[in-house]
Amino acid sequence: MLTLKPQLLSLSFCLCISLSYSSIQLILVNNCPYNVWPGLLGGAGQTTPKDGGFLLGIGEETFFDVPYGWSGRIWGRQGCCFDEQGKGSCGSGDCGGFLHCRGAGGEPPATVVEMTLGSAASPLHFYDVSLVDGFNIPVSMSPVGGGVGCGVAGCEVDLNVCCPPKLEVKRQGKVVGCQSACMALKADKYCCTGEYGSPASCKPTLFSHLFKSICPRAYSFAYDDSSSLNTCRATRYLITFCPARK
């Protein structure tokens, strides 16, 4: 029987650990009572999976791998209609009128999942759900497994049903999105810009307090790090549109 030397066993063990973290699996599930067209956008210098967008039908799920160190954002689009060439439009979260976003971001208001899955500076994964660009669809992100301290980021409630009238975005008389106060009112106080461009000067407003009270695990304004940014180190993450409330 072949017996490996301790040095080789150690090398083999380290190699297995390295390979297990060479990629991370993202699992997307649609629990909404309507179709969702996820939009995807890689960060600077990063690839964008699945050409940046696809259809995820009611009750469907899909998965794909991204490399260790990948960063980017994912958001849901709804009310979409595309022709055979992938051209059309969405009721919310549209990315330039294409099925495959291919480098284009989602048009606000849109609920955005943001992540940085490791880096040269830190092996930890950072992720959040942000309402800084407004809200359109409930969504959450959670690790499958993971260690102590791994949390759930999300806004599981449909903010469209309680959106203040001045923030509503309507299509054919139906509220399809809730704007951020920055987008609707265009003032430095709400956008954390100008004299309010630092954590010390930009504080929660009435509107961000409202969003935070309903969705405490999501970013309600630009400097909402302490209660909204999650850290973990898992090999798989679940992103759920219209997750069950916990």
Sequence and secondary structure as in RCSB ss.txt:
>XXXX:A:sequence
MLTLKPQLLSLSFCLCISLSYSSIQLILVNNCPYNVWPGLLGGAGQTTPKDGGFLLGIGEETFFDVPYGWSGRIW
GRQGCCFDEQGKGSCGSGDCGGFLHCRGAGGEPPATVVEMTLGSAASPLHFYDVSLVDGFNIPVSMSPVGGGVGC
GVAGCEVDLNVCCPPKLEVKRQGKVVGCQSACMALKADKYCCTGEYGSPASCKPTLFSHLFKSICPRAYSFAYDD
SSSLNTCRATRYLITFCPARK
>XXXX:A:secstr
     HHHHHHHHHHHHHHHTSEEEEEEEE SSS BEEEEEE TT   GGGGB  B TT EEEEEEETT EEEEE
EEBS EE TTSBEE SBS SSSBSS TT    SS  EEEEEE  SS S EEEEEE TT BSS EEEEESS  TT 
  EEE S GGGG  GGGEEEETTEEEEE  HHHHH  HHHHT GGG STTT    HHHHHHHHH TTSB STT  
TTT EEE  SEEEEEES    
